[in-house]
Amino acid sequence: MLQMSPWDFDQSPNGWRKFEATKEHVRAANVIREYLAKNKDRIINLREGEKTVSLELMHFHVGQLLASEGKGRWPEAINAFNQSFQEGRECWNAYVSATIGFLENDMKRIEDAISTIEVSQEADKRNGNLGIVKNFKKALEMGERDYEKPYLWPRD
């Protein structure tokens, strides 16, 4: 697995996602970390047509996996999310910020992310995942603290 191309490691069912599929979140996060340690140079600035993988995205996946494991892993997840901000990607960064805001129970941070995404002039706002960010807000309003649940709710 550690010899796979960055794209295949990240996107194919034979990469880290096979552990996610079996709810082995920590194992998947550790495999990603090991892959990054051994293959960082292969990932930096990788562009194969539409196939792109970034270090920041891989760190985001680590954060998601750890956040899915529960509150005990949230500090570690937040550390990974903090490594996933990308220069010049306003909507993506708002999404990352809202994700951290959810884990930190910070409604203002989520509301700021919603505002940023809604008024952004970026050509493609999909990376802001506005529906998920709004679900984070709704979850905090309801007292829902399970990280995975807002992903399952309908998106406005």
RONU-305077 format. One record per atom (N, C-alpha, C): y, z, x; residue in three letters. Coordinates in steps of 0.02 Angstrom, whole numbers, plus 50000, padded with zeros to 5 digits. Atoms other than C-alpha are relative to their C-alpha. Layout:
BEGIN
YZXAla ...
END
This chain:
BEGIN
499415000050041Met 500005000050000Met 500635000050044Met 499424999549957Leu 501205004050142Leu 500154993450036Leu 499905006649969Gln 500974986250207Gln 500264994849951Gln 499775004850051Met 501504978050043Met 500714997950013Met 499305002049996Ser 503104968150033Ser 500415004949959Ser 499604995450040Pro 504554978549968Pro 499994998449926Pro 500005001950071Trp 504594968649805Trp 499345001949967Trp 500654998350029Asp 502724970549774Asp 499905007549997Asp 500074992850000Phe 502754988849822Phe 500385003149942Phe 499584997250052Asp 504164992149699Asp 499814997649930Asp 500065003050066Gln 503734980549556Gln 499294998849975Gln 500685001550024Ser 501864977149552Ser 499635006349979Ser 500394994250021Pro 500614988449466Pro 499565002850055Pro 500404997549944Asn 499724990349634Asn 500405004050051Asn 499574996049956Gly 501214998649718Gly 500055007149974Gly 499904992950020Trp 501935015949683Trp 499925001049925Trp 500024999350073Arg 501935012549495Arg 499305001849973Arg 500674998150023Lys 500055014949485Lys 499935007549994Lys 500014992750005Phe 500345033449515Phe 500455002449942Phe 499574998350058Glu 501755033949387Glu 499614999049936Glu 500395001550061Ala 500575026249259Ala 499525005649983Ala 500464994550012Thr 499405040949280Thr 500365006850002Thr 499584994050002Lys 500845053549274Lys 499965004150064Lys 500014996749935Glu 500635057749458Glu 500694999150033Glu 499315001149981His 502515058849479His 500155002050072His 499864997649932Val 502575069049640Val 499654995650051Val 500375004449954Arg 501245058349721Arg 500374993350007Arg 499635006449998Ala 502215042549675Ala 500645000850041Ala 499384998749962Ala 503835050149743Ala 499855000450075Ala 500184999249930Asn 502965054749905Asn 499804993450032Asn 500205006549974Val 502225037349924Val 500634995750012Val 499385003749990Ile 503955029749901Ile 500355002550063Ile 499684997249939Arg 504665041550033Arg 499654997750063Arg 500385002249942Glu 503275037050153Glu 500134992550013Glu 499865007249993Tyr 503555018550119Tyr 500694998950030Tyr 499335000649973Leu 505415020550152Leu 500035001850074Leu 500014997949930Ala 505085029650314Ala 499714994650046Ala 500345005049959Lys 503955015650376Lys 500314993049993Lys 499795006850014Asn 504825000550300Asn 500754999249986Asn 499295000150014Lys 506685004450291Lys 500324993350022Lys 499715006249974Asp 507134989350398Asp 499814993949959Asp 500215005650042Arg 506154977750283Arg 500384999849935Arg 499664999550065Ile 507134983750132Ile 500754998650006Ile 499275000849993Ile 508924983650199Ile 500194992649992Ile 499745006850013Asn 509814968250131Asn 499474995049980Asn 500535004650022Leu 508204960950062Leu 500254996049940Leu 499845004450057Arg 508574946149950Arg 499524994150004Arg 500465005650005Glu 507204934149899Glu 500124996749933Glu 499825003050065Gly 508014923749762Gly 500225005549953Gly 499844994850048Glu 508074934949610Glu 499655006650017Glu 500374994049981Lys 506904947349694Lys 500415004150048Lys 499624995749956Thr 507964961249763Thr 499755007149993Thr 500194993049996Val 507504978649816Val 500515003250046Val 499534996649957Ser 508724991149888Ser 499755007150014Ser 500164993049984Leu 508555007849973Leu 500255004549944Leu 499714995950053Glu 509685014949838Glu 499565000149938Glu 500435000350058Leu 508545008949699Leu 499365004050012Leu 500614996349985Met 507035016249786Met 500135007549996Met 499824992950005His 507925033049801His 500085001949926His 499934998650071Phe 508345031849616Phe 499315001149968Phe 500684999150026His 506495029549576His 499715006750019His 500234993449978Val 506095044949679Val 500315005449955Val 499664995250043Gly 507405054549579Gly 499705000149930Gly 500295000350068Gln 506685048549413Gln 499325003349998Gln 500674997149999Leu 504935053349462Leu 500025007650004Leu 499944992849993Leu 505445070649517Leu 500315003249938Leu 499694997350061Ala 506555073249364Ala 499485000349944Ala 500525000150051Ser 505065068549255Ser 499505005750008Ser 500474994649985Glu 504055082249338Glu 500235006749971Glu 499754993850031Gly 505175095749263Gly 500555003250040Gly 499414996749973Lys 506625107349299Lys 499905002750071Lys 500134997349932Gly 505805114749454Gly 500124994850054Gly 499905005449952Arg 505995097749539Arg 500704996949995Arg 499355003150011Trp 507755093949477Trp 500475000450060Trp 499565000249941Pro 508695099649634Pro 499804994550049Pro 500265005349957Glu 507595087949736Glu 500164993149970Glu 499845006350034Ala 507855074149606Ala 500744998450008Ala 499285001149993Ile 509745076449613Ile 500164997650071Ile 499915002349931Asn 509675074549802Asn 499824992650007Asn 500205007149998Ala 508745058049781Ala 500514995649962Ala 499515003850038Phe 509955052149646Phe 500654999250040Phe 499385000449961Asn 511425056049761Asn 499954994750055Asn 500105005349950Gln 510675043549884Gln 499954993149969Gln 500105006450034Ser 510625029849753Ser 500664996749978Ser 499365003250015Phe 512485026349731Phe 500074993850044Phe 499925006349963Gln 512945008549783Gln 500734997950000Gln 499315002149993Glu 514605002449847Glu 500134993949956Glu 499785005650041Gly 515514991049725Gly 499614998949936Gly 500415000850061Arg 514314993849579Arg 500205005449950Arg 499694995050044Glu 515385003249453Glu 499535002349944Glu 500434998050056Cys 514185002849305Cys 499375003550023Cys 500594996749972Trp 512655007049409Trp 500175007250021Trp 499804993449977Asn 513575021549489Asn 500155004849943Asn 499894995950059Ala 514115027849318Ala 499345002349970Ala 500674998350024Tyr 512295027549263Tyr 499695005550044Tyr 500264994949955Val 511775037349418Val 500355006649988Val 499614993950012Ser 513175049749388Ser 499795003449934Ser 500214997250064Ala 512665052049206Ala 499305003150005Ala 500674997349991Thr 510865054849259Thr 500045006950033Thr 499904993649967Ile 511415068649376Ile 500335004849950Ile 499684995950050Gly 512545075149237Gly 499515002849950Gly 500504997450045Phe 511065076549121Phe 499625005850032Phe 500384994849967Leu 510075086549247Leu 500415006350012Leu 499564994249987Glu 511565097749284Glu 500315002849936Glu 499744997850065Asn 511955099849098Asn 500774999449999Asn 499285001249991Asp 513685092549132Asp 500234994549951Asp 499795004750052Met 514325084348972Met 500594995650023Met 499425003849978Lys 515975079049051Lys 499804994350046Lys 500235005249954Arg 515085069449186Arg 499684994149961Arg 500315005250041Ile 514095059949054Ile 500534996249961Ile 499465003250038Glu 515635056648947Glu 500424995550045Glu 499635004249952Asp 516555050149101Asp 499624993750016Asp 500425005949986Ala 515095038449137Ala 500034995149941Ala 499965004450059Ile 515125031748958Ile 500664996350001Ile 499345003249998Ser 516995028348972Ser 500034994750055Ser 499995004749944Thr 516785020049142Thr 499634993649982Thr 500405005950017Ile 515425008349079Ile 500354996049945Ile 499695003550057Glu 516335004148917Glu 500624996050021Glu 499385003549981Val 517964999149004Val 499924995850064Val 500115003649937Ser 517184991449160Ser 500134992549991Ser 499885007249998Gln 517694973849206Gln 499424996250035Gln 500575003349968Glu 516014970349290Glu 499734994649953Glu 500275005550039Ala 515264953949233Ala 499365001949963Ala 500634998150029Asp 513584961849198Asp 499985007749997Asp 499984992850009Lys 513654979449127Lys 499305003049988Lys 500674997550015Arg 511764980749097Arg 499775005550048Arg 500214994949952Asn 511544990949256Asn 500275006949983Asn 499744993650022Gly 512545004549171Gly 499555003449950Gly 500474997150048Asn 511145007149045Asn 500355004549949Asn 499584996250045Leu 512425012648917Leu 499605003649945Leu 500414996850052Gly 511105016148784Gly 499665006450026Gly 500324994149972Ile 510195028248899Ile 500525005450013Ile 499474995149986Val 511825036548952Val 500215003449936Val 499824997050065Lys 512295039148769Lys 499445004649976Lys 500554995650019Asn 510565046348741Asn 500005006550040Asn 499924993849961Phe 510875058748883Phe 500505004549965Phe 499494996050035Lys 512435064348790Lys 499705003149937Lys 500324997550062Lys 511475065848626Lys 499505005550015Lys 500504994949981Ala 510095075648714Ala 500355006650015Ala 499654993749985Leu 511335088348783Leu 500285003149937Leu 499734997450063Glu 512145089948613Glu 499465003549959Glu 500564997250038Met 510435093748538Met 499655005750037Met 500354995049960Gly 509915105448678Gly 499354997650029Gly 500615003049973Glu 508535093548732Glu 500074999550076Glu 499964999949927Arg 508175096148918Arg 499424996350033Arg 500545004049972Asp 506635085148941Asp 500294993450023Asp 499695006049971Tyr 507215071249057Tyr 499724993549970Tyr 500315006250023Glu 505985058248990Glu 500174998349927Glu 499905001350071Lys 506405060148805Lys 500574995249985Lys 499455004850016Pro 508115051348804Pro 499824992750014Pro 500225006849985Tyr 507245036048878Tyr 499604997049941Tyr 500445002250054Leu 506095035148727Leu 500374999049934Leu 499625000550062Trp 507455036448594Trp 500304993049993Trp 499655006450010Pro 508225020948514Pro 500685000150035Pro 499365000549963Arg 509755014748608Arg 500514996449958Arg 499455003050037Asp 511395011148524Asp 500264993750033Asp 
END
